[in-house]
Amino acid sequence: MMNMRKFFLPLLLGTVISVVGIFTSHGAQESTMVKDKIARKAILLVAFGTSVPEAAQALTEIEKKVREKYAGTELRWAYTSKTIRSRNAAQGKVMDSPETALAKLMDDGYTHVAVLSLHVVPGQEFHDLHRNAMRFSEMTGGFEKIVVARPLLGNYDDMTRTADVLSKIFATSAGSGEGVIFVGHGNASHPSDAIYVAMDSLFRTRGENLFVGTVQGHPTPEELLPKLTAAKIRKVRLIPLMTVAGDHARKDMAGEDQGSWKSFLAANGIESEGVFIGLAQRPEIVSIWIDHLDEIISKM
């Protein structure tokens, strides 16, 4: 028995050392391959989406600007709204979710991805986008680097810059009885809703007849009415504080249905006019998004 142990133990030890050597050698080869691997960069533009053709044109304009600045870099789109993707699919237009778009980029061999969020605030959809995108760098065979840019109103500097741009475009005379309400999407169940309240304050320091409201959050029409009354506002322009002037702008903001901002204001003696131009159609605002893209690409 002792002789057999003397025979098998060296044999077993030699086998183990050989196997370890194979794996160690394989790991070293993989490490060398990763170092020698050529970085393939791509840009993924991510928007909520829209089923309104006129509004979709605004996204096309952003694409043109990105292509001009980053010619030669792969550029793709993704849309966070499942409803919008389903509507477009019914019309024969396939729109990828961010997860599908990232999986395709990974399968196509791209190693570094810059994700530009074209959302307005860092709300639920942005947080879902960021969380899921990061997972593509954690999985085996995933991206070497993926960076997600903050949305339009991602920090205080973004907010003040946006307020400066829009207040200059829509300056109104004090005491004229005319005002402007910038209407955002809003989400009463998410902390990002507070950004709209903060924007209302920023606009008011730039013009006493400039206000902010939302269609699904705060400030609500009921909350804004006392301010309008105090400022003796009799007529307002309703401006989308949204990426595109889609269904929310055309129905919830300036539609004829009961429950819209237009209907509420009319019931309270205030005339209103809807302006169907989204933020993505305003070059000065698009520049803020592009700056966010520049920032993350510099980190790749």
MARKOL-185896 format. One line per field, with one value per residue: residue number from 1; x negated, y negated, z negated of N, C-alpha, C, O in turn. Coordinates in steps of 0.02 Angstrom, whole numbers, plus 50000, padded with zeros to 5 digits. Example, Ala and Ser with C-alpha at 12.3 -4.5 7.8 and 13.67 -1.06 7.14 Angstrom:
seq <- (1/2)
npx <- (49340/49358)
npy <- (50284/50112)
npz <- (49610/49646)
capx <- (49385/49316)
capy <- (50225/50053)
capz <- (49610/49643)
cpx <- (49340/49355)
cpy <- (50165/49998)
cpz <- (49610/49606)
opx <- (49288/49330)
opy <- (50166/49943)
opz <- (49577/49598)
***
This chain:
seq <- (1/2/3/4/5/6/7/8/9/10/11/12/13/14/15/16/17/18/19/20/21/22/23/24/25/26/27/28/29/30/31/32/33/34/35/36/37/38/39/40/41/42/43/44/45/46/47/48/49/50/51/52/53/54/55/56/57/58/59/60/61/62/63/64/65/66/67/68/69/70/71/72/73/74/75/76/77/78/79/80/81/82/83/84/85/86/87/88/89/90/91/92/93/94/95/96/97/98/99/100/101/102/103/104/105/106/107/108/109/110/111/112/113/114/115/116/117/118/119/120/121/122/123/124/125/126/127/128/129/130/131/132/133/134/135/136/137/138/139/140/141/142/143/144/145/146/147/148/149/150/151/152/153/154/155/156/157/158/159/160/161/162/163/164/165/166/167/168/169/170/171/172/173/174/175/176/177/178/179/180/181/182/183/184/185/186/187/188/189/190/191/192/193/194/195/196/197/198/199/200/201/202/203/204/205/206/207/208/209/210/211/212/213/214/215/216/217/218/219/220/221/222/223/224/225/226/227/228/229/230/231/232/233/234/235/236/237/238/239/240/241/242/243/244/245/246/247/248/249/250/251/252/253/254/255/256/257/258/259/260/261/262/263/264/265/266/267/268/269/270/271/272/273/274/275/276/277/278/279/280/281/282/283/284/285/286/287/288/289/290/291/292/293/294/295/296/297/298/299/300)
npx <- (49958/49903/49805/49883/49942/49831/49809/49927/49950/49848/49881/50015/49995/49915/50005/50102/50024/49996/50123/50158/50059/50099/50221/50171/50085/50178/50253/50157/50137/50264/50263/50162/50220/50330/50264/50206/50315/50409/50489/50659/50770/50933/51084/51232/51387/51518/51688/51851/51947/52067/52226/52269/52246/52202/52144/52044/51951/51871/51781/51709/51637/51549/51474/51408/51322/51240/51180/51108/51013/50951/50902/50882/50890/50982/51157/51307/51483/51599/51750/51841/51976/52095/52224/52218/52129/52206/52315/52252/52201/52317/52340/52246/52118/51970/51908/51777/51759/51659/51586/51590/51526/51398/51358/51348/51243/51142/51135/51094/50964/50918/50823/50816/50935/51032/51166/51295/51414/51568/51667/51760/51756/51672/51757/51865/51853/51728/51645/51668/51614/51478/51440/51461/51377/51250/51235/51196/51062/51018/51044/50983/50884/50934/50943/50788/50786/50916/51011/51131/51214/51274/51446/51537/51569/51472/51392/51363/51298/51336/51472/51480/51421/51511/51626/51582/51568/51701/51777/51732/51775/51913/51950/52054/52156/52166/52319/52396/52496/52480/52411/52293/52296/52196/52210/52181/52154/52159/52173/52258/52225/52090/51930/51865/51958/51954/51867/51936/52008/51902/51854/51960/51941/51816/51847/51935/51851/51797/51894/52048/52163/52145/52169/52174/52246/52320/52376/52399/52357/52283/52260/52439/52584/52678/52598/52522/52610/52643/52526/52529/52644/52608/52510/52588/52615/52682/52672/52580/52434/52408/52274/52181/52085/52009/51925/51971/52112/52230/52365/52399/52380/52470/52592/52610/52555/52594/52715/52891/52966/53050/52962/52840/52705/52740/52881/52906/52854/52935/53058/53037/53033/52920/52837/52754/52614/52544/52376/52294/52155/52021/51889/51780/51778/51722/51578/51488/51519/51498/51361/51322/51350/51260/51140/51140/51122/50994/50921/50928/50871/50742/50698/50680)
npy <- (50060/49939/49922/49904/49781/49700/49705/49655/49527/49431/49435/49387/49259/49205/49203/49111/48994/48979/48954/48834/48756/48752/48678/48560/48519/48501/48397/48297/48282/48235/48113/48047/48041/47957/47839/47814/47800/47707/47557/47532/47411/47345/47249/47231/47166/47123/47109/47064/47080/47065/47067/46979/46913/46781/46739/46832/46791/46701/46779/46832/46721/46704/46820/46790/46688/46755/46850/46767/46715/46828/46907/47061/47138/47271/47258/47275/47301/47305/47337/47296/47309/47431/47430/47338/47407/47519/47462/47410/47528/47590/47520/47563/47520/47552/47530/47525/47574/47503/47608/47710/47645/47625/47757/47797/47715/47767/47899/47869/47837/47718/47622/47511/47401/47255/47187/47082/47000/46938/46893/46778/46755/46838/46960/47102/47183/47147/47190/47327/47354/47320/47412/47538/47527/47524/47655/47720/47706/47783/47915/48073/48061/47939/47758/47668/47539/47433/47289/47182/47036/46895/46837/46697/46599/46627/46580/46438/46337/46371/46347/46207/46160/46203/46134/46003/46000/46027/45927/45813/45833/45833/45711/45602/45457/45374/45353/45358/45449/45564/45727/45866/46039/46171/46334/46488/46670/46743/46837/46893/46990/47004/46948/46858/46771/46656/46575/46502/46412/46340/46286/46201/46103/46054/46000/45900/45807/45753/45695/45630/45677/45806/45979/46148/46306/46472/46625/46744/46734/46625/46447/46445/46400/46345/46306/46208/46109/46006/45927/45881/45805/45708/45640/45582/45643/45663/45725/45859/45940/46106/46205/46346/46426/46534/46668/46694/46631/46721/46838/46804/46666/46624/46672/46686/46566/46458/46500/46525/46600/46633/46603/46572/46452/46339/46342/46332/46206/46126/46144/46070/45941/45905/45880/45986/46040/46168/46213/46308/46359/46452/46474/46532/46473/46353/46271/46214/46283/46415/46410/46422/46555/46613/46571/46648/46772/46756/46748/46878/46956/46912/46981/47108)
npz <- (50000/49959/50055/50169/50140/50145/50279/50343/50285/50329/50465/50466/50414/50513/50619/50573/50566/50701/50755/50690/50744/50877/50869/50815/50914/51016/50963/50963/51100/51135/51067/51136/51261/51235/51207/51330/51409/51523/51490/51515/51544/51503/51515/51425/51442/51337/51316/51251/51348/51484/51567/51655/51810/51846/51728/51714/51804/51739/51668/51770/51811/51704/51719/51839/51798/51706/51789/51873/51787/51735/51842/51925/51812/51747/51740/51654/51613/51474/51381/51238/51203/51194/51242/51349/51432/51463/51531/51645/51698/51739/51851/51933/51906/51832/51671/51560/51388/51254/51196/51293/51400/51345/51327/51459/51504/51426/51475/51603/51585/51527/51412/51329/51269/51280/51202/51234/51147/51194/51115/51013/50873/50734/50711/50676/50793/50840/50734/50739/50864/50843/50741/50802/50914/50857/50819/50931/50938/50839/50860/50924/51067/51095/51123/51128/51084/51035/51035/50967/51009/50917/50912/50989/50885/50782/50677/50567/50641/50771/50761/50736/50851/50950/50909/50930/51071/51119/51056/51118/51249/51232/51173/51079/51054/50900/50814/50927/50937/51003/51010/50993/50992/50957/50993/50924/50921/50794/50639/50514/50422/50411/50353/50439/50483/50412/50477/50571/50494/50443/50562/50593/50497/50537/50662/50626/50567/50676/50748/50710/50765/50807/50797/50731/50761/50750/50831/50769/50639/50520/50530/50522/50624/50536/50430/50487/50525/50424/50429/50559/50555/50459/50530/50623/50747/50906/51026/51096/51165/51202/51179/51227/51107/51144/51229/51360/51452/51430/51404/51270/51268/51366/51326/51180/51137/51229/51282/51325/51241/51086/50937/50989/50991/51063/51063/50925/50895/50977/50915/50805/50847/50923/51070/51189/51289/51381/51414/51523/51517/51478/51354/51415/51536/51523/51551/51455/51339/51377/51386/51254/51223/51314/51260/51145/51202/51259/51142/51085/51184/51181/51074/51116)
capx <- (50000/49859/49772/49932/49949/49771/49814/49982/49948/49811/49919/50072/49969/49893/50065/50131/49980/50004/50188/50151/50017/50140/50267/50132/50062/50237/50269/50106/50152/50323/50243/50125/50268/50369/50221/50193/50378/50421/50551/50711/50814/50999/51127/51302/51433/51577/51743/51915/51978/52130/52260/52291/52193/52175/52101/51986/51902/51824/51730/51667/51592/51496/51431/51365/51269/51193/51143/51061/50959/50916/50903/50842/50907/51046/51211/51370/51538/51641/51807/51858/52048/52121/52285/52198/52100/52261/52353/52213/52197/52381/52337/52191/52054/51940/51869/51746/51753/51588/51555/51582/51475/51333/51341/51327/51177/51096/51128/51058/50894/50899/50793/50826/50999/51054/51239/51321/51485/51603/51721/51754/51735/51650/51815/51865/51828/51655/51612/51671/51566/51410/51429/51456/51319/51191/51231/51164/50990/51004/51053/50929/50889/50967/50903/50731/50804/50980/51024/51197/51215/51333/51497/51532/51567/51438/51365/51384/51273/51380/51537/51474/51407/51574/51670/51556/51584/51773/51803/51715/51818/51982/51955/52118/52155/52202/52380/52430/52551/52462/52361/52270/52291/52156/52244/52142/52191/52172/52188/52272/52201/52017/51898/51844/52013/51936/51829/51983/52022/51841/51852/52009/51909/51763/51878/51966/51799/51778/51953/52103/52218/52122/52189/52164/52296/52311/52439/52408/52321/52289/52323/52501/52620/52709/52546/52495/52662/52636/52471/52553/52692/52572/52474/52640/52605/52745/52657/52515/52410/52390/52213/52160/52020/52003/51878/52008/52182/52269/52433/52410/52386/52527/52654/52612/52538/52634/52772/52958/52998/53053/52904/52779/52688/52779/52950/52907/52843/52995/53111/53020/53030/52855/52830/52688/52594/52492/52320/52272/52084/51987/51823/51732/51780/51692/51506/51452/51532/51463/51290/51312/51346/51198/51086/51141/51092/50922/50893/50919/50826/50675/50681/50673)
capy <- (50000/49880/49914/49876/49709/49667/49703/49613/49457/49388/49433/49343/49192/49182/49189/49048/48939/48971/48922/48764/48723/48740/48623/48499/48499/48477/48331/48250/48270/48192/48047/48017/48027/47899/47780/47803/47792/47639/47529/47514/47366/47333/47203/47251/47113/47153/47062/47094/47098/47033/47097/46922/46902/46714/46736/46876/46754/46668/46827/46837/46663/46719/46870/46756/46651/46803/46880/46717/46707/46892/46944/47122/47177/47306/47222/47312/47274/47349/47300/47325/47319/47492/47411/47308/47459/47561/47424/47407/47596/47603/47485/47592/47488/47585/47486/47565/47551/47495/47673/47744/47608/47639/47827/47800/47685/47815/47954/47843/47829/47652/47629/47450/47371/47193/47185/47014/46998/46879/46878/46711/46759/46905/46993/47175/47215/47136/47233/47396/47355/47320/47474/47594/47517/47543/47728/47744/47705/47830/47984/48104/48043/47875/47702/47648/47475/47404/47229/47153/46964/46871/46807/46625/46564/46675/46548/46368/46298/46385/46314/46135/46148/46213/46078/45944/46005/46023/45863/45763/45845/45818/45653/45569/45393/45373/45314/45363/45496/45623/45768/45927/46098/46226/46394/46550/46732/46751/46903/46879/47043/47008/46888/46811/46724/46594/46533/46455/46359/46299/46248/46147/46051/46024/45959/45840/45757/45726/45662/45643/45708/45871/46030/46218/46354/46540/46659/46802/46724/46558/46416/46461/46339/46316/46275/46149/46059/45947/45885/45847/45755/45654/45603/45555/45672/45675/45765/45891/45986/46170/46228/46412/46437/46605/46678/46684/46611/46779/46844/46767/46595/46611/46691/46668/46495/46410/46533/46500/46645/46611/46627/46543/46385/46289/46344/46307/46134/46095/46146/46019/45876/45890/45904/46017/46060/46219/46208/46378/46364/46485/46450/46558/46430/46288/46282/46197/46337/46474/46401/46447/46628/46630/46561/46707/46827/46742/46763/46950/46983/46896/47031/47173)
capz <- (50000/49954/50120/50217/50126/50171/50352/50366/50262/50376/50527/50455/50406/50579/50659/50548/50587/50773/50767/50668/50793/50937/50856/50805/50980/51053/50935/50986/51170/51138/51045/51191/51314/51215/51215/51401/51443/51546/51463/51564/51507/51530/51478/51424/51423/51306/51304/51232/51411/51503/51625/51696/51861/51842/51668/51725/51844/51693/51651/51830/51811/51656/51750/51888/51762/51677/51844/51897/51738/51725/51906/51923/51752/51754/51705/51654/51572/51432/51354/51173/51195/51225/51279/51412/51473/51487/51581/51707/51724/51773/51915/51970/51891/51774/51628/51507/51319/51240/51183/51358/51438/51315/51342/51530/51507/51396/51523/51662/51569/51502/51346/51290/51288/51248/51204/51221/51129/51218/51070/50986/50802/50713/50681/50672/50854/50843/50686/50766/50919/50816/50705/50849/50957/50819/50815/50992/50928/50785/50883/50962/51138/51102/51146/51087/51055/51055/50995/50980/50996/50881/50955/50998/50821/50739/50618/50560/50697/50828/50749/50745/50922/50986/50891/50964/51142/51132/51033/51170/51307/51215/51128/51079/51019/50836/50815/50992/50933/51043/50977/51026/50948/50984/50968/50928/50910/50723/50611/50444/50378/50415/50325/50491/50494/50378/50523/50604/50445/50441/50625/50587/50458/50578/50714/50595/50555/50742/50777/50665/50802/50831/50749/50750/50738/50776/50848/50725/50577/50490/50510/50557/50643/50476/50389/50522/50535/50381/50453/50620/50533/50426/50582/50667/50813/50942/51085/51091/51215/51172/51213/51201/51075/51161/51284/51422/51443/51449/51380/51207/51283/51409/51293/51108/51129/51268/51314/51310/51193/51016/50901/51017/50965/51101/51038/50857/50897/51005/50863/50755/50879/50951/51138/51199/51356/51379/51460/51530/51532/51422/51336/51463/51596/51506/51555/51393/51291/51403/51369/51186/51230/51349/51211/51102/51242/51263/51076/51072/51234/51158/51022/51148)
cpx <- (49957/49825/49819/49941/49889/49774/49867/49978/49908/49848/49977/50049/49947/49951/50096/50090/49988/50069/50186/50111/50055/50185/50229/50107/50118/50256/50221/50118/50211/50305/50207/50172/50309/50329/50212/50257/50390/50489/50598/50764/50881/51036/51198/51343/51497/51628/51804/51949/52042/52160/52287/52235/52161/52127/52038/51932/51850/51767/51682/51616/51534/51447/51383/51306/51217/51150/51090/51000/50918/50921/50858/50855/50977/51099/51276/51420/51570/51694/51832/51933/52071/52183/52268/52169/52155/52302/52316/52206/52259/52383/52278/52123/52026/51896/51842/51753/51679/51553/51542/51526/51405/51311/51317/51257/51124/51083/51089/50985/50872/50876/50805/50889/51014/51130/51262/51395/51516/51666/51709/51728/51712/51705/51808/51835/51753/51619/51613/51619/51495/51394/51418/51395/51255/51181/51196/51088/50969/51007/50992/50937/50922/50920/50844/50747/50872/50994/51091/51197/51279/51382/51490/51524/51534/51406/51385/51360/51315/51446/51533/51460/51470/51622/51648/51576/51658/51803/51788/51760/51889/51990/52023/52114/52195/52264/52419/52491/52539/52406/52342/52268/52253/52183/52201/52185/52209/52185/52196/52245/52125/51985/51877/51897/51996/51897/51874/52001/51962/51836/51902/51978/51855/51792/51907/51914/51776/51835/52014/52163/52199/52136/52173/52219/52281/52378/52452/52372/52335/52240/52381/52534/52651/52659/52520/52546/52656/52580/52492/52601/52658/52535/52522/52630/52673/52734/52587/52498/52387/52332/52192/52090/52006/51956/51911/52080/52227/52339/52447/52419/52451/52594/52658/52597/52587/52692/52838/52994/52998/52994/52838/52766/52730/52850/52955/52900/52905/53051/53099/53006/52963/52850/52760/52677/52537/52438/52288/52201/52049/51918/51770/51731/51748/51616/51468/51461/51496/51388/51274/51306/51280/51138/51082/51109/51016/50888/50881/50872/50753/50651/50670/50604)
cpy <- (49938/49868/49884/49802/49671/49660/49652/49540/49412/49381/49384/49270/49163/49164/49123/48988/48926/48934/48849/48725/48706/48680/48557/48473/48470/48407/48279/48232/48223/48121/48010/47997/47965/47835/47762/47790/47719/47615/47510/47474/47355/47283/47228/47192/47144/47100/47100/47120/47061/47069/47042/46905/46833/46707/46776/46841/46720/46715/46837/46780/46674/46770/46838/46721/46698/46834/46831/46712/46771/46936/47005/47165/47208/47271/47261/47280/47327/47305/47335/47341/47382/47477/47382/47361/47504/47526/47422/47476/47614/47571/47509/47562/47518/47535/47528/47533/47540/47562/47712/47711/47623/47711/47834/47770/47733/47873/47933/47826/47761/47658/47570/47415/47309/47189/47115/47017/46933/46867/46807/46712/46830/46941/47069/47208/47205/47183/47306/47404/47362/47387/47533/47588/47540/47618/47757/47741/47756/47902/48009/48087/47976/47820/47690/47582/47453/47347/47200/47079/46946/46839/46731/46587/46608/46646/46474/46325/46308/46348/46239/46118/46153/46155/46014/45943/45992/45956/45807/45771/45822/45762/45620/45505/45398/45329/45318/45409/45559/45662/45828/45982/46152/46291/46457/46611/46741/46823/46895/46932/47051/46944/46836/46759/46656/46547/46482/46397/46312/46257/46190/46089/46015/45979/45894/45787/45725/45691/45679/45676/45776/45923/46099/46260/46422/46571/46719/46795/46656/46510/46437/46396/46304/46280/46211/46093/45998/45899/45847/45791/45695/45610/45572/45578/45688/45720/45795/45931/46049/46200/46296/46408/46511/46610/46665/46663/46667/46778/46804/46693/46580/46629/46666/46595/46449/46442/46505/46542/46615/46642/46601/46475/46332/46285/46315/46231/46097/46092/46094/45951/45856/45922/45934/46037/46110/46207/46277/46383/46393/46457/46473/46518/46362/46298/46267/46250/46401/46471/46427/46523/46649/46622/46621/46767/46817/46763/46837/46982/46969/46946/47100/47180)
cpz <- (50000/50021/50172/50205/50154/50247/50375/50344/50309/50443/50523/50451/50473/50623/50640/50572/50662/50790/50748/50719/50856/50927/50848/50872/51021/51030/50959/51059/51177/51119/51101/51247/51299/51226/51288/51440/51462/51520/51519/51526/51543/51485/51483/51399/51396/51290/51280/51294/51424/51563/51671/51745/51856/51783/51678/51765/51800/51675/51710/51832/51762/51685/51800/51853/51732/51732/51871/51852/51730/51787/51901/51862/51762/51711/51711/51606/51529/51399/51290/51165/51232/51266/51347/51459/51503/51541/51648/51739/51763/51841/51957/51958/51826/51736/51570/51439/51306/51230/51247/51398/51411/51329/51414/51538/51480/51445/51585/51647/51546/51430/51300/51315/51247/51257/51187/51208/51153/51177/51041/50914/50786/50675/50683/50734/50861/50795/50708/50821/50892/50782/50753/50894/50921/50816/50877/50988/50875/50808/50922/51036/51150/51125/51099/51051/51081/51007/51016/50962/50958/50929/50956/50932/50768/50678/50618/50618/50759/50822/50762/50818/50964/50972/50925/51037/51155/51110/51083/51231/51293/51165/51135/51037/50954/50842/50880/50989/50973/51008/51019/50974/50985/50952/50979/50916/50837/50703/50536/50396/50378/50389/50377/50506/50463/50424/50557/50557/50441/50505/50624/50550/50499/50632/50685/50579/50620/50777/50736/50699/50831/50777/50776/50720/50768/50793/50802/50658/50548/50523/50554/50579/50582/50433/50421/50527/50489/50403/50516/50603/50501/50476/50633/50740/50845/51004/51077/51154/51178/51212/51185/51170/51082/51221/51351/51405/51469/51421/51316/51220/51320/51376/51221/51096/51164/51305/51291/51257/51123/50978/50929/50984/50999/51074/50968/50856/50924/50954/50809/50786/50909/51021/51147/51271/51350/51432/51465/51557/51471/51410/51385/51528/51583/51502/51490/51339/51312/51386/51299/51187/51262/51302/51163/51137/51246/51197/51065/51123/51214/51106/51051/51179)
opx <- (49971/49816/49798/49948/49897/49745/49854/49999/49932/49847/49988/50080/49958/49948/50113/50117/49987/50070/50209/50127/50045/50189/50253/50109/50109/50273/50241/50110/50210/50328/50218/50164/50322/50355/50212/50254/50383/50539/50579/50798/50884/51022/51223/51335/51527/51614/51808/51977/52070/52124/52322/52181/52100/52076/51985/51873/51793/51710/51622/51559/51477/51386/51324/51249/51157/51090/51035/50943/50858/50942/50802/50833/51023/51087/51297/51402/51569/51686/51843/51951/52067/52194/52298/52183/52151/52320/52347/52204/52256/52422/52261/52076/52054/51853/51880/51753/51638/51496/51489/51485/51358/51252/51270/51216/51069/51025/51055/50949/50812/50906/50804/50896/51010/51154/51249/51435/51493/51713/51653/51683/51730/51700/51754/51796/51718/51568/51565/51584/51456/51341/51372/51363/51211/51125/51170/51053/50910/50975/50953/50991/50936/50863/50849/50724/50884/50990/51105/51181/51330/51362/51443/51477/51564/51392/51419/51396/51330/51473/51577/51485/51482/51654/51689/51598/51676/51850/51826/51781/51922/52032/52047/52073/52252/52261/52470/52533/52582/52359/52369/52241/52274/52179/52188/52245/52268/52206/52147/52241/52098/52011/51873/51883/52021/51895/51854/52009/51971/51815/51888/51988/51850/51765/51904/51931/51739/51826/52030/52209/52234/52118/52160/52238/52234/52431/52508/52359/52391/52184/52374/52515/52650/52674/52498/52527/52662/52587/52475/52599/52676/52529/52500/52635/52715/52782/52541/52542/52351/52340/52184/52042/51994/51948/51884/52105/52257/52370/52500/52461/52484/52646/52704/52623/52619/52717/52842/53046/52954/52979/52786/52810/52754/52876/53002/52936/52925/53088/53144/52973/52950/52857/52712/52724/52487/52455/52259/52189/52049/51891/51720/51687/51748/51591/51422/51416/51468/51357/51218/51261/51248/51091/51027/51073/50978/50833/50828/50837/50709/50591/50652/50588)
opy <- (49890/49810/49844/49763/49617/49614/49613/49495/49358/49328/49345/49226/49104/49115/49082/48938/48868/48890/48806/48667/48653/48636/48505/48412/48421/48364/48222/48174/48178/48073/47951/47944/47925/47785/47703/47771/47675/47650/47475/47501/47355/47277/47245/47169/47186/47052/47161/47175/47029/47098/47056/46884/46827/46673/46758/46858/46711/46693/46849/46790/46656/46763/46856/46724/46683/46843/46851/46707/46768/46994/47000/47223/47174/47257/47279/47238/47387/47245/47395/47383/47386/47508/47400/47361/47524/47557/47431/47481/47649/47590/47481/47576/47510/47502/47562/47471/47565/47571/47743/47745/47631/47724/47871/47797/47738/47893/47974/47802/47747/47695/47578/47401/47311/47187/47090/47035/46878/46835/46781/46673/46878/46952/47096/47255/47249/47212/47343/47455/47404/47415/47572/47639/47571/47643/47813/47770/47771/47946/47969/48099/47958/47834/47700/47570/47453/47355/47195/47061/46979/46817/46703/46548/46625/46682/46451/46281/46260/46321/46210/46068/46112/46129/45974/45891/45950/45931/45759/45721/45795/45765/45611/45500/45423/45274/45283/45407/45603/45632/45840/45973/46176/46299/46476/46606/46746/46864/46890/46919/47098/46889/46777/46708/46604/46487/46425/46340/46251/46199/46136/46031/45954/45925/45841/45727/45675/45660/45738/45699/45801/45914/46108/46252/46429/46547/46742/46845/46631/46530/46447/46342/46243/46229/46165/46034/45942/45838/45788/45737/45637/45550/45540/45539/45721/45749/45762/45952/46045/46217/46302/46390/46546/46562/46631/46678/46661/46725/46774/46660/46530/46604/46629/46565/46407/46414/46465/46522/46577/46701/46607/46446/46285/46231/46279/46197/46045/46042/46077/45908/45797/45982/45911/46049/46096/46194/46301/46407/46362/46420/46438/46528/46319/46330/46303/46262/46436/46522/46451/46551/46696/46661/46642/46807/46865/46791/46856/47030/47009/46952/47146/47232)
opz <- (50036/50042/50213/50253/50182/50275/50421/50381/50326/50474/50569/50480/50488/50661/50683/50595/50684/50833/50786/50734/50885/50970/50871/50885/51057/51070/50975/51079/51218/51151/51112/51278/51343/51250/51306/51499/51420/51527/51566/51482/51605/51426/51536/51342/51429/51254/51287/51295/51379/51604/51719/51724/51862/51787/51653/51760/51820/51669/51701/51853/51776/51678/51803/51877/51734/51722/51889/51875/51719/51784/51875/51860/51783/51652/51766/51565/51546/51391/51289/51124/51293/51318/51397/51518/51561/51591/51701/51800/51814/51885/52009/51994/51773/51765/51536/51432/51345/51252/51256/51428/51450/51341/51428/51575/51507/51455/51616/51691/51544/51390/51239/51375/51185/51313/51132/51251/51135/51200/51046/50897/50822/50615/50690/50728/50886/50813/50698/50825/50915/50793/50745/50911/50951/50810/50875/51029/50867/50778/50949/51065/51207/51145/51039/50995/51142/50946/51075/50905/50965/50983/50928/50924/50717/50630/50663/50641/50796/50870/50794/50844/51008/51017/50946/51063/51196/51141/51089/51261/51338/51120/51191/50991/50954/50870/50888/51035/50976/50981/51073/50919/51037/50892/51036/50904/50820/50744/50500/50336/50349/50403/50361/50538/50486/50412/50570/50579/50437/50502/50650/50569/50496/50646/50715/50577/50619/50829/50728/50665/50876/50719/50835/50662/50807/50770/50796/50625/50551/50542/50614/50556/50577/50403/50386/50534/50513/50397/50524/50632/50515/50466/50681/50787/50815/51030/51054/51192/51129/51270/51124/51204/51032/51259/51393/51351/51522/51414/51309/51189/51308/51396/51203/51049/51132/51354/51245/51232/51104/50987/50896/50954/50966/51064/50952/50820/50898/50951/50771/50757/50919/51029/51116/51309/51317/51490/51417/51612/51417/51452/51397/51570/51627/51455/51473/51299/51271/51374/51287/51155/51239/51305/51144/51107/51237/51198/51039/51107/51228/51094/51015/51208)
***
